[in-house]
Structure formats: structure tokens, C-alpha cells
Amino acid sequence: MEFDEHICKKFNESLNDSGITYIAMPNSLEDVFNAAQNDYDILLNYLSNNCELHKVDKFTDEPYPFNAHRFEFIIECMLKSGHKLLHMRNEKFNNKETYLLVFQKVDS
């Protein structure tokens, strides 16, 4: 999913005062490094938060575009849109690191 300031604003507008948003996202840095071996621009795109990788769905074997976002960008975007970060943690699942970010809408 493309994640941008418009999406963050929509999250904010859809929540009641003090509403909570949970965001689970993979650490896509390993995928970016692997793809950047063939195309260095991929790494530069990732650093500017404009990185699309071509992946294959493990259930359907169909190709799909994957938007690799840096979690720092997600946090910044949510903070700008009127949320505060309550909690952040990372876990490994099947050798893949995943981040869980918990935001709360700031009372207006």
C-alpha cells in the first residue's frame, strides 16, 4: 500500500477523539538491499521513501508491486497528521523482522 500524508490525514479524520491506529509493517531493508544489487537506484529511492519493489505473492505466485517504506517516514507522517506515538516494537516472525507502531489521535 502506498503510505503518504493523505493516508495519515484520512486515519486522523476517521477516528474519534483519542482513537488508536495500529500499523504493522515489515522491515523491508533486506528486500531493498537484495534488489539494489542489480539496481543501485533502488537504494536511493528507498532513502527518499519512494521505493517500489517487484515481488511475487507466496500464496498465488502472482507478481505485485511492493512499496518499501522506511518506518521513520511512517512515524513522521503520523505525527504531522495529529497523532502521537504510544508504542513501537519489533518482532521476528519466520526470520523476517516486523514493526508494530501504535498511534493515538491527539485530542483537538
C-alpha positions as CSV (number, residue, x, y, z in Angstrom):
1,M,0.0,0.0,0.0
2,E,1.2,3.5,-0.8
3,F,1.6,5.3,2.5
4,D,1.6,9.1,2.3
5,E,0.4,12.2,4.2
6,H,-3.0,11.9,2.6
7,I,-3.5,8.4,4.1
8,C,-2.3,9.6,7.5
9,K,-4.8,12.5,7.4
10,K,-7.6,10.1,6.5
11,F,-6.7,7.9,9.5
12,N,-6.9,11.0,11.7
13,E,-10.3,12.1,10.2
14,S,-11.8,8.6,10.6
15,L,-11.0,8.3,14.3
16,N,-12.9,9.5,17.3
17,D,-11.0,11.7,19.8
18,S,-8.2,9.7,21.3
19,G,-8.7,6.9,18.8
20,I,-5.9,4.4,18.3
21,T,-4.2,3.3,15.0
22,Y,-2.1,0.2,14.8
23,I,0.3,-0.2,11.9
24,A,2.2,-3.5,11.3
25,M,4.9,-3.3,8.7
26,P,7.7,-5.5,7.6
27,N,11.3,-4.3,7.8
28,S,11.9,-4.1,4.1
29,L,15.5,-3.2,4.2
30,E,16.7,-6.7,3.4
31,D,14.5,-6.8,0.3
32,V,15.8,-3.4,-0.7
33,F,19.4,-4.4,-0.3
34,N,18.8,-7.6,-2.4
35,A,17.1,-5.6,-5.2
36,A,19.8,-2.9,-5.1
37,Q,22.5,-5.4,-6.0
38,N,21.1,-5.2,-9.6
39,D,20.0,-1.5,-9.5
40,Y,21.7,0.9,-7.1
41,D,18.9,3.5,-7.7
42,I,16.6,1.3,-5.6
43,L,18.6,2.1,-2.5
44,L,18.5,5.8,-3.3
45,N,14.7,5.6,-3.8
46,Y,14.3,3.8,-0.5
47,L,16.2,6.5,1.3
48,S,13.9,9.1,-0.2
49,N,10.9,6.9,0.6
50,N,9.9,6.4,-3.0
51,C,10.8,2.7,-3.5
52,E,8.7,0.2,-5.3
53,L,9.9,-3.4,-5.4
54,H,8.5,-6.2,-7.7
55,K,7.7,-9.2,-5.6
56,V,5.9,-12.5,-6.1
57,D,3.0,-13.4,-3.8
58,K,3.9,-16.5,-1.9
59,F,0.3,-17.8,-2.0
60,T,-0.7,-17.1,-5.6
61,D,2.7,-16.9,-7.3
62,E,1.4,-13.7,-8.9
63,P,3.7,-10.6,-9.2
64,Y,2.8,-7.5,-7.4
65,P,4.3,-4.1,-6.6
66,F,5.5,-3.7,-3.1
67,N,6.0,-0.2,-1.7
68,A,9.0,-0.3,0.7
69,H,8.6,2.4,3.3
70,R,11.0,3.4,6.0
71,F,9.4,3.3,9.4
72,E,10.9,6.7,10.2
73,F,8.7,8.1,7.3
74,I,5.6,6.4,8.7
75,I,6.2,7.9,12.2
76,E,6.9,11.4,10.8
77,C,3.8,11.3,8.6
78,M,1.5,10.1,11.5
79,L,2.9,12.7,13.9
80,K,2.4,15.5,11.4
81,S,-1.2,14.4,10.9
82,G,-2.2,14.8,14.5
83,H,-1.2,11.5,16.2
84,K,1.3,10.7,18.9
85,L,3.4,7.6,19.0
86,L,2.4,5.4,22.0
87,H,4.4,2.3,21.4
88,M,6.9,0.8,19.0
89,R,8.2,-2.7,19.0
90,N,9.8,-5.1,16.6
91,E,9.5,-8.9,16.4
92,K,10.9,-11.6,14.2
93,F,8.5,-14.0,12.6
94,N,9.7,-16.6,10.2
95,N,13.1,-14.9,10.1
96,K,11.5,-11.6,9.0
97,E,11.5,-8.5,11.2
98,T,8.2,-6.8,11.6
99,Y,7.5,-3.4,13.3
100,L,4.3,-2.7,15.2
101,L,3.6,1.0,15.6
102,V,0.8,2.2,17.9
103,F,-0.5,5.8,17.5
104,Q,-3.2,7.7,19.3
105,K,-5.1,10.6,17.8
106,V,-4.2,13.8,19.7
107,D,-7.3,15.5,21.1
108,S,-8.2,18.5,19.1
